[in-house]
Amino acid sequence: MRRVVQELAAQPADIRARFTRIVELIEKHGLTRVREPYVKHLEGKLWEMRMMGKDGIARAIYVTKSGQRVVVVRVFTKKSQKTPRSEIELALKRAKGVT
């Protein structure tokens, strides 16, 4: 979990602010009511928060625990159109320890 906090802290301020806004939307409206452009299903149990700022694009990959609790397992700067397979694999590996 400490790695995720460090990954988020390494992002620019506007990306961190967007992350906070998406988390607030999820808390206010619930996971099932927040959709694109804020979140998108990746595969299996992985979902991604989609954050864009003036300094670039970032993603936070998360899983849900106990139905409504979000657990972020990876935060990274997005550099290509598609989420790299290596990022998905790393998130899957980290998610094993969560669920």
LINJO-V11404 format. One record per residue. RES is the residue in one small letter. PSI is psi in radians with two decimals (* if undefined). NEAR is the number of other ideal C-beta (glycine too) atoms within 12 Angstrom. Layout:
{{RES | PSI | NEAR} {RES | PSI | NEAR}}
This chain:
{{m | -0.58 | 15} {r | -0.63 | 9} {r | -0.72 | 19} {v | -0.73 | 29} {v | -0.74 | 17} {q | -0.71 | 14} {e | -0.72 | 27} {l | -0.73 | 32} {a | -0.47 | 15} {a | -0.19 | 17} {q | 2.70 | 30} {p | 2.77 | 20} {a | -0.69 | 17} {d | -0.54 | 18} {i | -0.76 | 31} {r | -0.67 | 24} {a | -0.69 | 20} {r | -0.69 | 30} {f | -0.84 | 35} {t | -0.72 | 19} {r | -0.75 | 23} {i | -0.72 | 35} {v | -0.73 | 26} {e | -0.70 | 16} {l | -0.75 | 22} {i | -0.75 | 28} {e | -0.68 | 16} {k | -0.77 | 13} {h | -0.29 | 16} {g | 2.69 | 16} {l | -0.69 | 27} {t | -0.25 | 13} {r | -0.20 | 13} {v | 2.14 | 27} {r | -2.89 | 18} {e | 2.49 | 12} {p | 0.07 | 16} {y | -0.78 | 27} {v | 2.72 | 32} {k | 2.46 | 22} {h | 2.34 | 22} {l | -1.19 | 28} {e | 2.65 | 18} {g | -2.14 | 16} {k | 0.07 | 23} {l | 2.35 | 34} {w | 2.77 | 34} {e | 2.44 | 36} {m | 2.35 | 46} {r | 1.96 | 29} {m | 2.30 | 36} {m | 2.41 | 23} {g | -3.13 | 20} {k | -0.39 | 12} {d | 0.03 | 18} {g | -2.85 | 18} {i | 2.43 | 25} {a | 2.82 | 34} {r | 2.54 | 40} {a | 2.03 | 41} {i | 2.31 | 43} {y | 2.87 | 37} {v | 2.86 | 33} {t | 2.56 | 26} {k | 2.37 | 17} {s | 0.67 | 11} {g | -0.90 | 11} {q | -0.02 | 15} {r | 2.22 | 17} {v | 2.29 | 32} {v | 1.97 | 28} {v | 2.27 | 36} {v | -0.23 | 38} {r | 2.38 | 38} {v | 2.30 | 33} {f | 2.79 | 33} {t | 2.27 | 24} {k | 2.25 | 26} {k | -0.08 | 14} {s | 2.93 | 14} {q | -0.77 | 7} {k | 2.53 | 14} {t | 2.13 | 30} {p | 2.46 | 20} {r | -0.63 | 13} {s | -0.62 | 16} {e | -0.69 | 29} {i | -0.76 | 26} {e | -0.76 | 20} {l | -0.74 | 23} {a | -0.72 | 37} {l | -0.72 | 23} {k | -0.79 | 18} {r | -0.59 | 28} {a | -0.44 | 28} {k | -0.58 | 16} {g | -0.18 | 15} {v | -0.79 | 24} {t | * | 18}}
